[in-house]
Amino acid sequence: MWALPQEPYPRPSWTCWSGPPRRRVPDVRGLEADLAQRLLLAAGVAVGAVDTVASPLPAGVAAGTNPTAGDSVAAGSGVTLHLAKGRGAN
């Protein structure tokens, strides 16, 4: 004869994967290029590309990123680091 167990069966546990962890893009405006890249890497964000943009900041200084500072990105994903061309450069 079959008997049911005394204890109830354990409930299945489900784990939903919500994707890779997210990281906030730090504000690197005004930092030297090397320091800006190190800060991005330390925050868990890779530098995917570096370009130059018109900016009143001195040449070679970080003018911003894309996605912008404060945005949430997948850990390790690449951001574009915008470096200033310098005053008077087009």
ZIPEPE-V901567 format. One record per residue. N is the residue number from 1. RES is the residue in one small letter. BURIAL is 1 if it has 9 or more other C-alpha atoms within 8 Angstrom, else 0. D_CENTER is the distance of its C-alpha to the mean C-alpha in Angstrom with 2 decimals. Layout:
N_RES_BURIAL_D_CENTER, N_RES_BURIAL_D_CENTER
This chain:
1_m_0_61.17, 2_w_0_57.45, 3_a_0_55.99, 4_l_0_52.68, 5_p_0_50.70, 6_q_0_51.21, 7_e_0_47.52, 8_p_0_45.39, 9_y_0_42.98, 10_p_0_39.47, 11_r_0_37.14, 12_p_0_34.50, 13_s_0_31.00, 14_w_0_28.28, 15_t_0_24.64, 16_c_0_22.35, 17_w_0_19.17, 18_s_0_16.43, 19_g_0_14.03, 20_p_0_11.29, 21_p_0_9.78, 22_r_0_7.06, 23_r_1_4.65, 24_r_1_5.24, 25_v_1_4.63, 26_p_1_7.87, 27_d_0_11.02, 28_v_1_12.28, 29_r_1_15.24, 30_g_0_18.44, 31_l_1_17.29, 32_e_1_18.82, 33_a_1_16.87, 34_d_0_16.98, 35_l_0_15.88, 36_a_1_12.92, 37_q_1_11.77, 38_r_0_12.59, 39_l_1_10.76, 40_l_1_7.36, 41_l_1_8.54, 42_a_0_9.93, 43_a_1_6.94, 44_g_1_6.00, 45_v_1_3.77, 46_a_1_6.86, 47_v_1_8.95, 48_g_1_10.58, 49_a_0_13.21, 50_v_1_14.88, 51_d_0_17.47, 52_t_0_19.89, 53_v_1_20.66, 54_a_1_23.63, 55_s_1_23.08, 56_p_0_25.48, 57_l_1_23.51, 58_p_1_25.02, 59_a_1_24.30, 60_g_1_21.39, 61_v_1_19.59, 62_a_1_16.04, 63_a_1_16.72, 64_g_1_13.25, 65_t_1_10.24, 66_n_1_9.94, 67_p_0_8.29, 68_t_1_9.67, 69_a_1_9.12, 70_g_0_9.06, 71_d_0_7.64, 72_s_0_6.20, 73_v_1_4.41, 74_a_1_5.97, 75_a_1_5.58, 76_g_0_6.46, 77_s_1_5.99, 78_g_1_7.06, 79_v_1_6.95, 80_t_1_10.44, 81_l_1_11.62, 82_h_1_14.83, 83_l_1_17.60, 84_a_1_20.79, 85_k_1_23.94, 86_g_1_25.99, 87_r_1_28.62, 88_g_0_30.99, 89_a_0_29.11, 90_n_0_28.74
